[in-house]
Amino acid sequence: MGAPRTGTGTLKRGNRGRLPDVPETPPHFDGGGVSSTLYLLRLVRTVMSWLSKVRNSLSSLSKRDTPDTLWMKCPSCGEMLFAKDFEANLSVCPKCEHHGRIGTQARFDQLLDAGYTVLATPKVPENPLNFRDTKKYPDRLKAARAANPFPDALTNALGTIEGAKAVLGVQDFKFMGGSMGMAVGEAFVAGAERAIAEKCAYIILTAAGGARMQEGILSLMQMPKTTVATRRLAAAGLPYIVVLTDPTTGGVTASYAMLGDVQIAEPGALIGFAGQRVIQDTIREKLPDGFQRAEYLHAHGMVDMVVHRKDLKGTLATLLGYLARKEVA
Amino acid sequence: MISFLDFEKPIAELEARIAELRATANGSELDIESEIDKLAKKSAAMLAATYAKLTPWQKTQVARHPQRPHFLDYIRLVFTDFVPLAGDRVYGEDAAIVGGLATLDGRKVMVIGHEKGHDTPSRIKHNFGSAKPEGYRKAIRLMEMAAKFGLPVVTLVDTAGAFPGVEAEERGQAEAIARSTEACLALKVPMVAAILGEGGSGGAIAIAAANKVLMLEHAIYSVISPEGASSILWRTPDKAADAATAMKVTAQDLLSLGVIDGVVAEPVGGAHRDPAAAARALADAIGRELAALVVRTPAELVQQREERFLAIGSL
């Protein structure tokens, strides 16, 4: 906040002339002492920032090349946000705290200390069923690879979290809906095995619509396959921590995503086994408010905690501090 | 009386003609026995030819045939001294999964499986074979008991899928399936799974992560129903037959992919035309697998099971 903006953006509806939200904690909370001075400073800074935003935006109105990507609309509350502000806020909407879906690289950067190593994605047999629906499966894979930095939906990195060693696996919803095929299963096993070799925790951030249907039964078989890996982590006495992110459903939820020693969920994340439309069609009743959201699972005892993205790294570090294998002297 | 599937229409017509002739023969002096005999042979040949080359979508219909023998039929036909055991000790008793102690050709086992029911009251009682978390948690309890007392585990899989409902989600359907799969993998006793009809996705694998997996000849096993795949991938409900072919759901396909270990032959025209013969063939196949597994150590059994699944998708 407060940095002058030099971009070229058009003001979209709902923004121009809208007064900024004042910072929280009004002065009377502290009897008008030090914090009231800080409050005034923050207020001035917020107003200045808003003025500079409006100024920069107005100056750019005349320009032709105005990329839409500069502004974005919060998918939850509809607030117009500067994309850069949103990213700087860990892709969390500053207005409604909606946790946006983010890519693998951003996850690594947010959670691992600098100097981590991205591990190679294991190769697997491609298109074993020679599958085609409206498109050939290899064409879908090719398109997904062209649009994503990593070769499939699960990528591991080895690094430290506030100094504690861990292998971190991240599933990316942008890659074919994060779906679990053989590449995801094999990457999960490789991540767990690397953690065993390094005698450290395996942390997985899940995001998937479910199994990759283009691999048929072979995708279903990744459920027991990944479960073999979680059992091996357990046998080695190493922590296995699951962070459920939006959305995690289907066969992924019904295997490694529910087997963590500690289950963390991001606020508002959709987490479930069956899809909501399928359930609706089966029971023909309105689904309860907040059904299959992180907070709902927490209330029903399915996750240990719902953790805001800004606190996630610290929470993982604390857990590793308690659970990480003690070196035998 | 067998109810015919759509693709069996020519056979149904022949059978109707035979029945008509028999009725006529009874009331007359005419000698039409040889004609009936000829038609009966033709019908049998047609049935054999049809079932020898069923398409994946036709197999899907056979696998779901309302008269196809289910878990309790197999219990009645080939298992003896069945002692059903109920409840998950957490929430309730889910009759979509039935289990208990039983004897199969002299061998004491723990048998667990989905039961779909055979008429409206029993289908409702067993929730059409779609289990809730308490069903999977009962399966876990029975598997752990089997390991404790050194009994091999036999599972008979026949489900369209785990139940998709609000309460099932609230009670942790995903967690229950994950833990049940884990319980299979942890077993220190032999485990043989057989897909009887439909092996529907996570609801099936939860009790099918076994040392050896068999399938009946016309059973199907799939990550999603052909109808579901059609509506998601083709965005129309009309491509289920194409989806069944593309996903390779048949026992024959899955054997060649190395996902299952054996196909159990069904009587000509499917298990529903001769449940006793189907049950006998299944019992023999399970018995052979168990005999080979009981001589292995607990560690070998766990390792073989782990390697079996780790190998799927490895280069």
Boltz contact constraints between the chains, C-beta under 6 A:
constraints:
  - contact:
      token1: [A, 123]
      token2: [B, 315]
      max_distance: 6.0
  - contact:
      token1: [A, 124]
      token2: [B, 313]
      max_distance: 6.0
  - contact:
      token1: [A, 129]
      token2: [B, 248]
      max_distance: 6.0
  - contact:
      token1: [A, 131]
      token2: [B, 246]
      max_distance: 6.0
  - contact:
      token1: [A, 133]
      token2: [B, 233]
      max_distance: 6.0
  - contact:
      token1: [A, 133]
      token2: [B, 234]
      max_distance: 6.0
  - contact:
      token1: [A, 182]
      token2: [B, 313]
      max_distance: 6.0
  - contact:
      token1: [A, 185]
      token2: [B, 313]
      max_distance: 6.0
  - contact:
      token1: [A, 186]
      token2: [B, 313]
      max_distance: 6.0
  - contact:
      token1: [A, 211]
      token2: [B, 223]
      max_distance: 6.0
  - contact:
      token1: [A, 213]
      token2: [B, 224]
      max_distance: 6.0
  - contact:
      token1: [A, 213]
      token2: [B, 229]
      max_distance: 6.0
  - contact:
      token1: [A, 216]
      token2: [B, 223]
      max_distance: 6.0
  - contact:
      token1: [A, 216]
      token2: [B, 247]
      max_distance: 6.0
  - contact:
      token1: [A, 216]
      token2: [B, 248]
      max_distance: 6.0
  - contact:
      token1: [A, 217]
      token2: [B, 221]
      max_distance: 6.0
  - contact:
      token1: [A, 217]
      token2: [B, 223]
      max_distance: 6.0
  - contact:
      token1: [A, 217]
      token2: [B, 259]
      max_distance: 6.0
  - contact:
      token1: [A, 219]
      token2: [B, 223]
      max_distance: 6.0
  - contact:
      token1: [A, 220]
      token2: [B, 205]
      max_distance: 6.0
  - contact:
      token1: [A, 220]
      token2: [B, 223]
      max_distance: 6.0
  - contact:
      token1: [A, 221]
      token2: [B, 312]
      max_distance: 6.0
  - contact:
      token1: [A, 223]
      token2: [B, 181]
      max_distance: 6.0
  - contact:
      token1: [A, 223]
      token2: [B, 205]
      max_distance: 6.0
  - contact:
      token1: [A, 224]
      token2: [B, 181]
      max_distance: 6.0
  - contact:
      token1: [A, 224]
      token2: [B, 209]
      max_distance: 6.0
  - contact:
      token1: [A, 224]
      token2: [B, 309]
      max_distance: 6.0
  - contact:
      token1: [A, 225]
      token2: [B, 309]
      max_distance: 6.0
  - contact:
      token1: [A, 225]
      token2: [B, 310]
      max_distance: 6.0
  - contact:
      token1: [A, 225]
      token2: [B, 312]
      max_distance: 6.0
  - contact:
      token1: [A, 227]
      token2: [B, 181]
      max_distance: 6.0
  - contact:
      token1: [A, 227]
      token2: [B, 182]
      max_distance: 6.0
  - contact:
      token1: [A, 227]
      token2: [B, 185]
      max_distance: 6.0
  - contact:
      token1: [A, 228]
      token2: [B, 306]
      max_distance: 6.0
  - contact:
      token1: [A, 228]
      token2: [B, 309]
      max_distance: 6.0
  - contact:
      token1: [A, 228]
      token2: [B, 310]
      max_distance: 6.0
  - contact:
      token1: [A, 251]
      token2: [B, 202]
      max_distance: 6.0
  - contact:
      token1: [A, 253]
      token2: [B, 174]
      max_distance: 6.0
  - contact:
      token1: [A, 254]
      token2: [B, 174]
      max_distance: 6.0
  - contact:
      token1: [A, 254]
      token2: [B, 177]
      max_distance: 6.0
  - contact:
      token1: [A, 254]
      token2: [B, 178]
      max_distance: 6.0
  - contact:
      token1: [A, 254]
      token2: [B, 202]
      max_distance: 6.0
  - contact:
      token1: [A, 255]
      token2: [B, 178]
      max_distance: 6.0
  - contact:
      token1: [A, 258]
      token2: [B, 174]
      max_distance: 6.0
  - contact:
      token1: [A, 258]
      token2: [B, 175]
      max_distance: 6.0
  - contact:
      token1: [A, 258]
      token2: [B, 178]
      max_distance: 6.0
  - contact:
      token1: [A, 259]
      token2: [B, 178]
      max_distance: 6.0
  - contact:
      token1: [A, 272]
      token2: [B, 169]
      max_distance: 6.0
  - contact:
      token1: [A, 273]
      token2: [B, 173]
      max_distance: 6.0
  - contact:
      token1: [A, 273]
      token2: [B, 174]
      max_distance: 6.0
  - contact:
      token1: [A, 274]
      token2: [B, 164]
      max_distance: 6.0
  - contact:
      token1: [A, 278]
      token2: [B, 164]
      max_distance: 6.0
  - contact:
      token1: [A, 279]
      token2: [B, 164]
      max_distance: 6.0
  - contact:
      token1: [A, 282]
      token2: [B, 164]
      max_distance: 6.0
  - contact:
      token1: [A, 283]
      token2: [B, 165]
      max_distance: 6.0
  - contact:
      token1: [A, 300]
      token2: [B, 170]
      max_distance: 6.0
  - contact:
      token1: [A, 302]
      token2: [B, 172]
      max_distance: 6.0
